[in-house]
Amino acid sequence: MTTAPGSDAPAAAQPPAADADPAAADPAAPAPSAARAPRLVQDALVWLFFVAVHVWGAHLGTGPMAGAYTDVELYRWWVQTGLDSGQWPVLDGAWVYPAGAVLPMLVPAVVSTTSTLAYTLGWCALVTVLDAVAVALLLRRRAGRLAASWWIAFLLLLGPVAMGRLDAVVAPMSVIALLVALTHPRTSAVLVTAAAWIKVSPGAAIIPLLLAARRPWRDVVEPAVLVCAVVVGTVVALGGGDEVLSFVRTQGERGLQVESVAATGWLVAGLWTPTIRREFNPDIISVEVYGPGTQAAADTLGAVLPIAVLLTTALLWWRRRREGQRLWSDDAVRADLVVRGTFALTLVLIVANKVGSPQFISWLAPPVAVALALGLPRWRPTAVAVAVVAGATQWVYPWYYPLVMGGQPLSTMVLVGRNVALVVLLVVTLVHLARVPRAPSVAGAGPATEVAPDPSGAVGGEPGEQVRA
């Protein structure tokens, strides 16, 4: 216990002078440079791991697993068509992606639009740079090495789709957005909204951000609306106003995709009955499952998904209300609401979706990596489970995808197990949200002190520290 200045406490209880030499106080203590050396070595090992995984990913995409990068070839073709003939997605017709997806596709065009190899290498370079920014920011946090190492291992386990899809662009954007959610909420809202105009999934974070913001209108709504206005205004000005939301319409036209969680029952039944078929749909370049009830299931999920999102949002609102003053006095509580809420909504988007592509699993990684980096409790089992899900996904696609399509039992059951794990993850996450822990503070942090919310909207320090008015 530290006494107030001017007290008559014994000298031994007084804190050391601010300019005291730590080495003089403790001759056995290592010099600062010596203490930094192991940290630098550990960081260097993380970066070495990072380079190895991304080189491996680029090798797969330009060599033995080039077929898993077919989406990248589509990106090249769309950009080449636009530059050569002036026919652009959204501006000149419906598109499966939001309008902002054109921007990252244009970046590798600086390298080439005629060479598949050169464009693919340019795409891999873009993803690598974005991932590097995310890893650098993760390493600055209290458990950054663990989080960065897990993130890189996840990319390795997920395989080629971790680099060869648009999702590889928005995933690091989501990591950055969640990392700064409390300290720079407006920046976070801009990043999340911009990423959602590339691939819809990052938009799941906007609801937890809104609920955890001290000034939700100024810090979340206004930045998000501004980004939307810029995107929509640009598309309308260029003549594509009629198709600016075409990505919503095209999703509605899909059937039940073979890798979706909802298709699990038909996959198992297909091991015994020929009435279940797996067929390639060339219009949307995916494999769908056909059989008794599949179309009805797909149509039902079109209504179930928004309802599930609304119900999960209601749970997050209830959790926010239940936390009460603690939400504003302990940043760890707010951080957990943001990342766990994002994780829950993302799982809903996967589990209650009639579409189920392998790259969807990459949506789960940002909240897990950020939770690990911030040292939030009860996340390590989730991190292990998500890593296992990623490995199973790579098994299914691309390595043994033909066997899954052919109904081979082992590979089919790997996919079934993966889907069951996703459902379990969703249930466990919802239970975590429904149970308000007694003291959900970051390990090692002091107890939070209840204070009134800061009317200025200023946010305190890192999660686990007290917010000071």
Disulfide bonds with the S-S distance in Angstrom:
none
